[in-house]
Amino acid sequence: MAQIHIRPALRSDLDALTQLESQLFTSDQISRRSFRRFISMPRDRLLVAMRDQELIGYCLVFMHAATRLARIYSIGVHPDARGHGVGESLLHEAEALARQDGRIVMRLEVRKDNPAAIRLYQRLGYRQFGSYSDYYEDHSEALRFERRILFYERFDTFPKVPYYAQTTEFTCGPAALMMAMVSLDPEQEISSLEELRIWREATTIFMLAGHGGCGPHGLALAAWKRGFEVSAYVSQSGPLFQQTVRDENKKRVLELVHEGFMHDIGHTGIQLIHESLTLEQLQSALSAGQIPLILISSWQLSQSRVPHWVTVTAIDDRFVYLNDPEVDYTEGESIAAKQYVPVDRQIFDRMQQYGRSTPLKAAVVIGPKRAD
């Protein structure tokens, strides 16, 4: 087969695109007028695959205006050209363009009764995360797939942070702390037993439903106990998370826990700063070889409004990169998808707070092992 060339679609391709579309699809066809609009659309991308002078395939990619998502709206290959890697080449080029545009995730829909396309997407690392019933004009079901396409590669700029996934629903804080500590001291213990030890030391006792989570004061003390330099940035000076409980006895317990944390911090060298950590300070900490832990609202990551600890691994002009310790294996998530997760700087600035009426901003910055 002659060499395949992928390029942006031109107005001179309109006849060939329209003819190919009518050959490939009996419903949900893209009209000639729509093809013309997509060719001239500055944000979206329409690619064509050429063999000699013949147009044998195309891929239409939408660049979502309000997010860092890209979406393959339609992809098609001439029947005579199938089995020669045309679809895969189009997909790779679409991903490359999306990465250049700063897109983090590529999404697509595929008919449930198209096993060949499903196998291709799965082979290229796409995972199913949902479905749409009655999606196409003929009422067929669509499966939704996605793949993370943007990764952080400048590992020489900041300390490399290994990954550890939390083993319980309530130990994101200990997991985030262990990732920070082992990046600064490879001899540091990192295990599920240590994860639970830290949780017992750092838990706030009560938080929402179920087991209590860990607050910044407790995590700071746990890191100090293990020999690390520690700074804690907490925007509120009193007991934390009281708005998550209604029972007055539980509120009193939270007050006592806070008093205990403050007493213990007073006998350490932990720097406790009642301000929020800025992006500039976060970048300075990383540049100095320190690892920040940030308390976030996990809505941007998992559409859940619970406080959640993540480890900041790097930062550049566009993104803050996170190791998110929560992996939902039941939803098909993988560990690789939770490492060096790029979050737009402006979005990160909004997500690093918890609560509505008086938002809490909290960060624990872990420094190198102390000399004492």
N, C-alpha and C positions, 0 to 999 in steps of 0.2 A: 504494500500500500504506500502511496506517495506520502511525503511528509505533511503533517498537519500543522497549520499555522493559526494561532489564536490572536484576534485583534478586536478593537472596538468596532461596533457596527457603524456603517455609513448610510447616508440616505440612498446611495446607489444599491444598497442591499435590500431595499424594501420589497421588491418583487420576489426575490428569492426567499426572503423570510416569510412572506405571506403564503407563498406556495408550499414551503416546508411545513408551516403551521397547519395548513389544510390537510396535508398528508398524514401528519402525526396524530391529530386530535379531531374527534368528531364532536366534542363539546368543550366548553370552557376555552374557546379559541381566542387568542389575542388578535385584535383587528389590525388592519393596515394603519389606520389612524393612530391606534395606541402604539404600534411599533415606531411610527414617526415621532410621536411625543417622547417615547423613551430614549430614542437616539439623541434628541435635543435636550433631554433632561440633564441638568448639570450635576445633580446629586446621585441619581441612580446610574447603573451600568448595564449596558447591553453588549455582550460579547458574541462574536461569531467564530466558528471553526471553519477554516478554508482548506481544501485539498486541491492543489493546483489553482484553478480559478473558480472552483465549485464550492458553494456554501453548503456544508454538510451538517451543521449543528449550530445551536445558539444557547446562551444562558443569560437570563435576565435577573439582575440582583438589585434588590431594594436596600438603600442605606437609610435606616430609620432616623428621622430627624431629631427625635427627643432622647434617644438612648445610644448606647454603643453597640447596638445589634445590627447585623446585616441579615438579609433573608433572600434566599433563592426563590423567586416567584415562579419561574418556569425554566425548564431545561429540556432540550430536545435534540435528538440525533437522527439523521436520515437512516432508514432501515438498512440500506446497502452499506452503511459505514459502521454499523454496530459491531462490537466485538474487537475493536481496534484501539480502544483507549480514548476515544473522542470525548465521551462524557466525563471521564476522569480528568482529562486535560482541561476541559472547560471548568470543572469544579476547582481544580488547583489554581487556575488563573483567577477565578472569581474570589477565592480566599485570599490570594495575594493582593488583589486590589482592595479588598475589604480591610486587610491589615494595614495597608498604606494609608487608609482613611481612618485608622485608629479604632477599628471595630474589634470587639473582644470575642463575640460569639456569632457563628453563622447558624441560621436556622432554615428549615425547609419543611414542606409538606410533600407526602408521597401517597399515592393510592395504595390502599391495603392490598389490592389485588395485583400489585406490580412487584413480584418477588425479585426480579432481576435488579431493579433500581434499589430495592431495600438491601439486597446483598452488597451492592456497590457502596452504599452509604455506610453500612456497618463495617465493611472492610477498611474504609477510610477513616474510621474512628468516630462516626456519628452515633449518638445514642438516642433511643426513643424516650421522650419525656411526656408524651400526651397524645391525644387524638381528637379529631373533629368528626362527629357523626353528620351525615347528610351534607357533606362539604362541597362536593362537586355538583354540576348541573344534573347529572344522572343519579344523584342522591348517594353516591358512593362515599365510603368513609375514608378520611385522610389520617395518616399517621404523622405525628410531628417529631422531627429529629433536630438535634443540635450538636455542634462541636465547638469547643473553645479553639480559637485560631490565633490568638495573640498571647505570647509568652514573654517573660522577662529573660534576657540573655546576657545582660552586663554583670555577670557574677563577680567580676574583679572590682567593681565600684564599691560595694558594700559587703559586709560579712555574709557568707552563705549560710542560710538558715535551713537546717534539716526539718523534715516534716514528721509530725506525730498526730494521729487522729484520736480524738477523745473517745473513751470507751463507754461512757455513760452520757445520759442527757444533761447532766448537771456539772460536768467537769471540763467545760471549755476553758475556764481560767487556768487550772493546773496544766492542761495540755498546752495552752499558749505559752505559759511560763516555762515549761520544760523545753519547748522548742527554742526559746530565747537562751536559756541557760546552757544547753548543750552546744549551741552555736558559739558560745564564748568559752566553754570548757568541755572539750570532747569527752572528758572522763566523768562528767556529771551523769548521775543515774537517770535513765529515762525508761520508765516501765509503768504498767498499770498499777502496781503497788505504790510506786512513788506518786503517781497521779492522785490516788486516793488519800495518801498521807497529806499531800498539799491541800486537797479539798478539806480535810478535817481541820487543818490549821487555819484555813482562809475563809471558810464558809460564813455567810451572814446569818445562818440558821433558818430564816424564813425568807421566801421570795416567791410571789405568785402562788402556784400550786406545786405540790410535790416537794422535793428536796431543795434546800437553800443553795443559792449560787455563791460565787466568790466575789468579794468586793476588792477595791484597789488597796485598802489598808492591809487586808489579810494577805493578798498576793505579795505586796511589798515586804511584809514581815517574813513570809516564807522564803523569798529570794535572799533577804538579808541573812536569815538563819543559815542558808547554804553557802554563805561566804561572798556574795556578790555586792557590788555597789548598787544602790537603788535610789531613784527619785520617783516621787509620786505626785502627779498633778490631779487635783480633785477640785472641781468648781464649787462644791458645797462643803461647808465646814461641819455640819451636824451629822446625825445618823442618816445613813443612806437607805433607800428602797422602802421607806416607811409607807409610801403611797401604794405599795403593792399588797399591803395587808390591811384588814379592817379591824380585827380584834385588838382591843387596847392592851391586853396582856402580851400579845405578840409584838406590838409596837414597843412595849417596855423592854422586852427581850432584845430587840434590835438596838435600843438605846444602850443597854448594858454591854452588848457585844462591841458597840462602837467605843464605849468608854474603855473597854479592855484593850482594843486595838490601839487607841490613842496612848494609853498608859505604856504599852509595850514599845510603841514607836519612840516614845520619849526617852527610852533607854538604849536607843540605837543611833546610828549616824544617818538614818534615812532622811533625805530632804523631802519634806512635805510642803507642797506649794498649792495654795488655794486659788489656782487659776487653771484655765484650760490650756492644753498643749497646742500651740499653733503649728501650722504646716512648716513654717520656717524652723521652729525648734525641733520638730520631728526630723527634718532633713539634717539639721546640725547633729542631732544625736546619732543618726545612722552614719554620717560621715566620720564621726568620732569613734565608730566601732561599737556603739550601744544599740540595744534592741528594744524598741517600744512595744508594749502591749496596750491595746486600745479597747475600751468598752464601747460597743456600738449597739444601735438598734438594728436587729438582723432583718428588718423589712426589705432592705435593698438586696440582700443575699438570698433569703428564703421565704419572704412574705410572712414572716412571723414577728410579732411585736414584743419579743422578749429581749432582755439584755444579753449580750453575747461578747465574749472576749476573742480577739484575733491578734496575731503576731504580725507586726509590720516588718516586711523583709527588704523593701527598697522603695525608692521614689525617683521619678524623673519629671520632666517638664509637663507631662500630660497625666501621669497616673501615680497613684499610691498602690504598692503591691502588697498583698496580704497572704499569709498562710492561715486559712480558715480551718480550725480543727474539727468542724462538724462535717461528717460524710454520711449521707443518707443512702445506704446501700440498697434499701428497698425501692428507691426511686431510680436506681441504676447509676448513681453517682460514683465516681472513682476518686482515688486519692490524688491522682495526677491533676484532676480538674480543680483541686482545692489548694494547690501550691502556687505561690506567686500570682495570685489572682489580681489582675489589674482593675483598679477602680478609679474612675475619673476624679481628678482632684476636687472639683466642685461638689460632686456627689459625696465623696468621702468627707468633706467638710460638713455636710448635712447629716451624714449617717453616724458620725462619731459623737452622738449624744443619745441619752435615753430619757424618756418621759416627755410630757407635753407642757404641763403648767409651769414647772420649773425644771427645765431639762438638765440632766446631770451629764457633765463631761468628765471623763476619768481616763487617765493613762498611767501606766507604770513603766518606767524606763530602766532597763537592766543594763548595768555596766560590768566591767571586767571583775574578776575575782579580787578581793581585797588582799592587801599584803599582811594584815594582822592575823 
